[in-house]
């Protein structure tokens, strides 16, 4: 790259092996601090100690409440790692955000009633198990109980603070005559891991990589010092790392552009790792670099876009990560000369940019996205190393990832995998399998509800032994899965009514 200014910026964004090693080490220290309780906001115990095998059957419910939408689903587990999902989705307006506790949970129960009508579940005699994915602060004390903390995200519900979440749901369901028991409360990242384990029993890590980042994995309980050991006798528990909160300048090298972005944010100094990695920030980071390159240069002609700022780069946060990905994908097409007009129009340039302008801007996009992929790989490397059995066994290391940045940004999956191969070596890298994992809130919630419903928890061999698949020698794993399949046929529930036409099949 014969461009002194971009060369200098590229050097700041480049990650040598020593830097990568420092980041992995820093992440592992933060993991240890979180497990001991020294950092209470991270490494949160999920109380999930069971994993599906892919052979379970039956119909279970899930409820996923986020800042913008409510999703309620009936998930039919068909065995053989197949599921069918029927879903009701409702937007959350300011009206719902300012309701009383009873009004809000009755509104949720009405959505569940709509699902019951759709699935003909109103005459269901047996109690249906539900898993709740609650995307708000919660002081969770066991698998299905948690004290609601201040919700935030614009929610000002009267009478919910310090209340038990499951109790509020059960009261609302009783008022509506719905025969439902909340058997699990979960985080979406934990749900992603469990959902992927149903389709791939070797899944060891769940990773969210969209507008935000997070990760979940199975940790030995003996290492989770913050747990009350008298209540926990099993060996493995899934941990919600809250890795978005990681990041310290002692090991995370920030550029001046990272500092510019952080200083302009409403919460400076918070979520430093996420601000360098996630889809919420990459577009703005790219814009900040471009603005400097546009305004720099000894000669007017040396400046990016001839010193004129395109309209899409004028206002903070207007240039998004999806726009950035589109521009980078255009660069993959080879013949940039034929795309100059289209790219200029897309960016809002007053005149068609020069081909060297397009090349330089694509280079800026790649600098930011490649560093993000490297940082994502560093966090995954740390989590893999937290599970030494993954490395010592010879089976696949399966990572299920959900999120738009991973799924839609060009080459993101390949870049992350390449960095992991460089770190662990080609032999171990070849064992690392990074898959798209969807529906953590719906399928994952229903699966965890199933695993902790009284009717089903005794039919799952992995539940009895609390052995995650990556702790089994690979040659024994298939034998165990066959045995589980046979046992599951003795203990599964009756199948649900006919599936309605708006369901989707996942495999």
Secondary structure, 3 states (H helix, E strand, C coil): CCCHHHHHHHHHHCCCHHHHHHHHHHHHHHHHHHHHCCCCCCCEECCCCCCCCCCCEEEEEEEEECCCEEEEEEEEEEECCEEEEEEEEEECCHHHHCCEHHHHHHHHHHHHHHHHHHHCCCCCCCCEEEEEEECCCEEEEECCEEEECCCECCECCECCCCCEHHHHHHHHHHHHCCCEEEEEEECHHHHHHHHHHHHCCCEEEEEEECCCEEEEEEEEHHHCCCCCHHHCCCCEEEEECCHHHCCCCCCCCCCHHHHHHHHHCCCCCCCHHHHHHCCCCHHHHHHHHHHHHHHCCCCHHHCHHHHCCCHHHCCCCCCCHHHHHHHHHHHCCCCHHHHHHHHHHHHCCCCCCCHHHHHHHHHHHHHHHHHHHHHHHHHHHHHHHCCHHHHHCCCCEEEEEECHHHHHCCCHHHHHHHHHHHHHCHHHHHHEEEEECCCHHHHHHHHHHHHCCCCCHHHCHHHHHCCCHHHCCHHHHHHHHHHHHHHHHHHCCCCCCCCCCCCEEEC
